[in-house]
Amino acid sequence: MTTKTQKPEMKSAGANKGHLIAVASGKGGVGKTWFSITLSHALAREGKKVLLFDGDLGLANIDVQLGLMAKRDLNDVIEGHLSLAHVVEHYADGGFDIVAGRSGHGSLSSLPLERLNALLQQIRGIVPEYDAVIIDLGAGIDRTVRFITAATDATIVVTTDEPTALTDAYALIKLSHAAGHADNIKVVVNMTGDAKEGTATYNTLLKACKNFLKLTPPLLGVVRQDKRVREAIRAQTPYLTRSPNTDTAADIEKIARNVNAEILA
């Protein structure tokens, strides 16, 4: 017998301006954090007000990828020293705001549900100030990932064509389905050779979802692989700033337009 995940006390009456979006993956190494950063940048370039939230406290690396030295971070909120609004910092080079994590300093997964829900309430409290609040979650399918995805308006599951990435992405979707909130899931296939290969990878995942879950999570987009992604990360520079006229940049920009149309509209 399947037990449903406890639903966070998040949604309130009335329409918020903003939307809460989780970016998740069944496993690490699929480019999830890079995707979260680059999607935030693309949405900001579309004129959207965006907050990027590092939800992987134990292995936080948004600030590392961007070469930031955050003065305040999520740990200050968890420890009760500051409110969430007071740890938001503006990332001028990308045109969006950031809540940094603190690498190697505990994990959201160790928080009691009451404290985790209190943090989510603070997140929901600042959502109306933005068009999109994007939470870059830790890799995996632990309790915290499931709890936060249950509270969001949409969850973007990032995968690649590696069998383990597909298997773990399916596991994440399956658990969301069992908990009753898989209807907000959308799929991105990252680091693919070309659009046809990416669509084939998605169709493999879709077939499993249809056959075993009777579920059809839509494809939000495909992102082609580019060696300049790694170069941008090493240079701690936003990819869209360093390589704005590439196929990969066009893929991210297309996904941003899809997010605008399918999630933020």
C-alpha positions as a Python dict, from the first residue, in 0.01 Angstrom:
ca = {
    (1, 'M'): (0, 0, 0),
    (2, 'T'): (144, 337, -104),
    (3, 'T'): (156, 612, 157),
    (4, 'K'): (112, 963, 27),
    (5, 'T'): (375, 1222, 110),
    (6, 'Q'): (264, 1478, 367),
    (7, 'K'): (146, 1786, 181),
    (8, 'P'): (318, 2109, 286),
    (9, 'E'): (95, 2388, 408),
    (10, 'M'): (177, 2625, 127),
    (11, 'K'): (-102, 2727, -104),
    (12, 'S'): (-325, 3008, 20),
    (13, 'A'): (-641, 3162, -114),
    (14, 'G'): (-601, 3422, -383),
    (15, 'A'): (-373, 3443, -683),
    (16, 'N'): (-6, 3521, -640),
    (17, 'K'): (185, 3716, -899),
    (18, 'G'): (472, 3473, -896),
    (19, 'H'): (524, 3102, -943),
    (20, 'L'): (739, 2861, -745),
    (21, 'I'): (936, 2624, -970),
    (22, 'A'): (1156, 2336, -854),
    (23, 'V'): (1439, 2200, -1066),
    (24, 'A'): (1512, 1840, -970),
    (25, 'S'): (1686, 1528, -1094),
    (26, 'G'): (1699, 1169, -985),
    (27, 'K'): (2080, 1174, -980),
    (28, 'G'): (2373, 1410, -988),
    (29, 'G'): (2583, 1490, -1292),
    (30, 'V'): (2300, 1587, -1526),
    (31, 'G'): (2376, 1961, -1525),
    (32, 'K'): (2083, 2056, -1304),
    (33, 'T'): (2246, 2351, -1127),
    (34, 'W'): (2389, 2491, -1451),
    (35, 'F'): (2044, 2458, -1605),
    (36, 'S'): (1881, 2638, -1308),
    (37, 'I'): (2130, 2926, -1336),
    (38, 'T'): (2101, 2956, -1713),
    (39, 'L'): (1721, 2934, -1713),
    (40, 'S'): (1709, 3209, -1449),
    (41, 'H'): (1938, 3421, -1666),
    (42, 'A'): (1728, 3358, -1977),
    (43, 'L'): (1405, 3449, -1797),
    (44, 'A'): (1566, 3767, -1663),
    (45, 'R'): (1668, 3859, -2016),
    (46, 'E'): (1303, 3813, -2113),
    (47, 'G'): (1216, 4084, -1863),
    (48, 'K'): (1105, 3857, -1581),
    (49, 'K'): (1189, 3921, -1218),
    (50, 'V'): (1355, 3601, -1096),
    (51, 'L'): (1487, 3466, -767),
    (52, 'L'): (1717, 3163, -783),
    (53, 'F'): (1719, 2968, -458),
    (54, 'D'): (1996, 2719, -377),
    (55, 'G'): (1802, 2435, -218),
    (56, 'D'): (2098, 2195, -198),
    (57, 'L'): (2240, 2327, 127),
    (58, 'G'): (2487, 2043, 191),
    (59, 'L'): (2644, 2072, -156),
    (60, 'A'): (2549, 2429, -242),
    (61, 'N'): (2727, 2546, -556),
    (62, 'I'): (2524, 2815, -733),
    (63, 'D'): (2750, 3080, -581),
    (64, 'V'): (3058, 2875, -676),
    (65, 'Q'): (2950, 2844, -1039),
    (66, 'L'): (2895, 3219, -1054),
    (67, 'G'): (3206, 3319, -858),
    (68, 'L'): (3008, 3488, -580),
    (69, 'M'): (3108, 3547, -221),
    (70, 'A'): (2770, 3564, -54),
    (71, 'K'): (2761, 3775, 261),
    (72, 'R'): (2453, 3591, 386),
    (73, 'D'): (2310, 3252, 299),
    (74, 'L'): (2033, 3003, 363),
    (75, 'N'): (2201, 2870, 675),
    (76, 'D'): (2142, 3207, 843),
    (77, 'V'): (1770, 3152, 786),
    (78, 'I'): (1771, 2792, 906),
    (79, 'E'): (1959, 2891, 1221),
    (80, 'G'): (1703, 3165, 1284),
    (81, 'H'): (1952, 3453, 1259),
    (82, 'L'): (1785, 3625, 961),
    (83, 'S'): (1460, 3611, 769),
    (84, 'L'): (1469, 3480, 414),
    (85, 'A'): (1411, 3828, 274),
    (86, 'H'): (1733, 3945, 439),
    (87, 'V'): (1957, 3688, 266),
    (88, 'V'): (1845, 3768, -87),
    (89, 'E'): (2130, 3917, -293),
    (90, 'H'): (2110, 4065, -641),
    (91, 'Y'): (2334, 3913, -907),
    (92, 'A'): (2383, 4210, -1135),
    (93, 'D'): (2564, 4022, -1415),
    (94, 'G'): (2263, 3797, -1462),
    (95, 'G'): (1989, 4040, -1370),
    (96, 'F'): (1831, 3808, -1113),
    (97, 'D'): (1834, 3759, -736),
    (98, 'I'): (1995, 3471, -548),
    (99, 'V'): (1959, 3298, -213),
    (100, 'A'): (2290, 3117, -164),
    (101, 'G'): (2338, 2795, 25),
    (102, 'R'): (2644, 2702, 226),
    (103, 'S'): (2843, 2407, 99),
    (104, 'G'): (2935, 2145, 355),
    (105, 'H'): (2716, 2296, 626),
    (106, 'G'): (2443, 2048, 702),
    (107, 'S'): (2155, 1960, 474),
    (108, 'L'): (1791, 2047, 428),
    (109, 'S'): (1724, 1673, 438),
    (110, 'S'): (1812, 1669, 809),
    (111, 'L'): (1559, 1938, 902),
    (112, 'P'): (1248, 1829, 1093),
    (113, 'L'): (934, 1864, 881),
    (114, 'E'): (808, 2149, 1100),
    (115, 'R'): (1119, 2360, 1034),
    (116, 'L'): (1122, 2267, 667),
    (117, 'N'): (760, 2373, 634),
    (118, 'A'): (837, 2701, 814),
    (119, 'L'): (1113, 2766, 559),
    (120, 'L'): (873, 2688, 274),
    (121, 'Q'): (625, 2932, 421),
    (122, 'Q'): (893, 3202, 409),
    (123, 'I'): (966, 3112, 47),
    (124, 'R'): (599, 3131, -41),
    (125, 'G'): (585, 3467, 135),
    (126, 'I'): (835, 3623, -108),
    (127, 'V'): (703, 3451, -422),
    (128, 'P'): (455, 3734, -498),
    (129, 'E'): (750, 3973, -531),
    (130, 'Y'): (878, 3780, -835),
    (131, 'D'): (756, 3636, -1161),
    (132, 'A'): (943, 3314, -1082),
    (133, 'V'): (1120, 3170, -779),
    (134, 'I'): (1336, 2880, -897),
    (135, 'I'): (1458, 2629, -638),
    (136, 'D'): (1761, 2425, -741),
    (137, 'L'): (1709, 2109, -539),
    (138, 'G'): (1966, 1852, -441),
    (139, 'A'): (1999, 1544, -659),
    (140, 'G'): (1807, 1238, -551),
    (141, 'I'): (1463, 1148, -425),
    (142, 'D'): (1491, 1198, -51),
    (143, 'R'): (1216, 1327, 175),
    (144, 'T'): (1312, 1692, 135),
    (145, 'V'): (1305, 1679, -245),
    (146, 'R'): (961, 1516, -238),
    (147, 'F'): (833, 1760, 23),
    (148, 'I'): (944, 2070, -169),
    (149, 'T'): (827, 1948, -510),
    (150, 'A'): (485, 1887, -356),
    (151, 'A'): (471, 2258, -269),
    (152, 'T'): (564, 2402, -606),
    (153, 'D'): (360, 2523, -899),
    (154, 'A'): (582, 2323, -1136),
    (155, 'T'): (871, 2079, -1113),
    (156, 'I'): (1124, 2055, -1395),
    (157, 'V'): (1290, 1713, -1396),
    (158, 'V'): (1629, 1729, -1569),
    (159, 'T'): (1772, 1410, -1717),
    (160, 'T'): (2021, 1290, -1977),
    (161, 'D'): (2038, 985, -2200),
    (162, 'E'): (2241, 788, -1946),
    (163, 'P'): (2042, 483, -1830),
    (164, 'T'): (2098, 566, -1463),
    (165, 'A'): (1978, 924, -1516),
    (166, 'L'): (1663, 801, -1690),
    (167, 'T'): (1597, 536, -1426),
    (168, 'D'): (1634, 786, -1143),
    (169, 'A'): (1424, 1049, -1322),
    (170, 'Y'): (1152, 788, -1358),
    (171, 'A'): (1181, 703, -987),
    (172, 'L'): (1134, 1070, -897),
    (173, 'I'): (827, 1096, -1122),
    (174, 'K'): (689, 770, -981),
    (175, 'L'): (717, 891, -622),
    (176, 'S'): (556, 1224, -714),
    (177, 'H'): (275, 1033, -883),
    (178, 'A'): (224, 813, -576),
    (179, 'A'): (207, 1127, -360),
    (180, 'G'): (-56, 1280, -587),
    (181, 'H'): (133, 1574, -735),
    (182, 'A'): (285, 1452, -1061),
    (183, 'D'): (57, 1670, -1271),
    (184, 'N'): (297, 1965, -1233),
    (185, 'I'): (604, 1780, -1368),
    (186, 'K'): (777, 1876, -1692),
    (187, 'V'): (1087, 1717, -1842),
    (188, 'V'): (1409, 1866, -1979),
    (189, 'V'): (1666, 1647, -2154),
    (190, 'N'): (2012, 1799, -2108),
    (191, 'M'): (2350, 1741, -2274),
    (192, 'T'): (2208, 1574, -2583),
    (193, 'G'): (2379, 1539, -2920),
    (194, 'D'): (2096, 1695, -3116),
    (195, 'A'): (1722, 1760, -3095),
    (196, 'K'): (1632, 1420, -3245),
    (197, 'E'): (1847, 1237, -2989),
    (198, 'G'): (1697, 1441, -2708),
    (199, 'T'): (1343, 1366, -2820),
    (200, 'A'): (1426, 995, -2838),
    (201, 'T'): (1558, 1009, -2480),
    (202, 'Y'): (1238, 1179, -2367),
    (203, 'N'): (1029, 917, -2548),
    (204, 'T'): (1209, 641, -2357),
    (205, 'L'): (1114, 806, -2028),
    (206, 'L'): (763, 882, -2153),
    (207, 'K'): (705, 519, -2253),
    (208, 'A'): (787, 400, -1901),
    (209, 'C'): (560, 668, -1749),
    (210, 'K'): (273, 573, -1980),
    (211, 'N'): (310, 198, -1935),
    (212, 'F'): (353, 185, -1561),
    (213, 'L'): (204, 510, -1429),
    (214, 'K'): (-53, 598, -1696),
    (215, 'L'): (114, 940, -1692),
    (216, 'T'): (238, 1167, -1971),
    (217, 'P'): (472, 1433, -1830),
    (218, 'P'): (530, 1687, -2110),
    (219, 'L'): (867, 1771, -2263),
    (220, 'L'): (964, 2129, -2179),
    (221, 'G'): (1270, 2122, -2403),
    (222, 'V'): (1598, 1967, -2510),
    (223, 'V'): (1942, 2124, -2446),
    (224, 'R'): (2224, 2030, -2680),
    (225, 'Q'): (2568, 1958, -2539),
    (226, 'D'): (2840, 2220, -2576),
    (227, 'K'): (3197, 2208, -2447),
    (228, 'R'): (3170, 2582, -2379),
    (229, 'V'): (2936, 2505, -2089),
    (230, 'R'): (3225, 2358, -1895),
    (231, 'E'): (3444, 2653, -1997),
    (232, 'A'): (3185, 2899, -1864),
    (233, 'I'): (3161, 2710, -1535),
    (234, 'R'): (3541, 2709, -1498),
    (235, 'A'): (3546, 3082, -1571),
    (236, 'Q'): (3259, 3133, -1321),
    (237, 'T'): (3073, 3329, -1587),
    (238, 'P'): (2709, 3292, -1699),
    (239, 'Y'): (2691, 3079, -2012),
    (240, 'L'): (2452, 3318, -2188),
    (241, 'T'): (2700, 3602, -2130),
    (242, 'R'): (3001, 3404, -2249),
    (243, 'S'): (2839, 3214, -2538),
    (244, 'P'): (2513, 3388, -2632),
    (245, 'N'): (2497, 3286, -2998),
    (246, 'T'): (2521, 2908, -2972),
    (247, 'D'): (2271, 2629, -3033),
    (248, 'T'): (2273, 2554, -2660),
    (249, 'A'): (2190, 2915, -2576),
    (250, 'A'): (1903, 2901, -2828),
    (251, 'D'): (1777, 2583, -2659),
    (252, 'I'): (1772, 2747, -2315),
    (253, 'E'): (1602, 3057, -2455),
    (254, 'K'): (1336, 2837, -2614),
    (255, 'I'): (1278, 2661, -2282),
    (256, 'A'): (1248, 3002, -2112),
    (257, 'R'): (978, 3095, -2363),
    (258, 'N'): (802, 2767, -2289),
    (259, 'V'): (823, 2837, -1915),
    (260, 'N'): (668, 3178, -1980),
    (261, 'A'): (385, 3025, -2183),
    (262, 'E'): (319, 2707, -1983),
    (263, 'I'): (403, 2799, -1623),
    (264, 'L'): (418, 3176, -1573),
    (265, 'A'): (120, 3268, -1791),
}
